[in-house]
Amino acid sequence: MKYVKKYIGEGLLIVFSVLFALLINKLFEDYKTNKEKTIAIESIQKELYRNSAIINNWKEKHLKIRDRITEIIEGRNDSLKTELLKYNFLNLSVLTKGENLIDAIVTNTAWESAKSTGIISEFDFATTQKLTFVYSMQDVLTERSTIKILDYYFDTNSHNMESIDQTLIQFQLRFQELTGQEELITNLYREAINELNK
């Protein structure tokens, strides 16, 4: 009987030790996961703030370009049209006032890192949904809309100055689409940042 009590005591001690070790390990893993999640959220927030500032700058420039094109089309800026017609090609710098169309790029590094490490599985559904939407829209803006403008500009037909009015209408339509998307993504950035701050 004495040995039985001893074996039961030792057995309980071993079970308790194993359970305690598992608990400590689980607590450590949870701590590590929460820390990684916090770092990922902070990185994504910084990226969204940075991207939002870049898009706001783009939007300001692109609205001015769109408005200049509209003024020419509507006959409200003959001097700008005269300046354009001085060249035997479409000199985009006349419309942009010598500024670049895109002077900084938006990134998705923090978002892609969160996805590749799998830490986004710790985000709630609403957060993941908002972030997926904002980064998808960012891709549309950078990989389609701006490329459409550049592709049209590099098309040799766009430089036929005899059809400058039709070319300007095409540019106006593309810039209207681009600035509309920039406005949309500005709101999406704000919503995503608010979601991450919850």
Summary of the structure (lengths in Angstrom):
residues: 198
radius of gyration: 28.6
end to end distance: 60.0
largest distance: 109.9
contacts: 528
relative contact order: 0.13
helix: 85%
strand: 0%
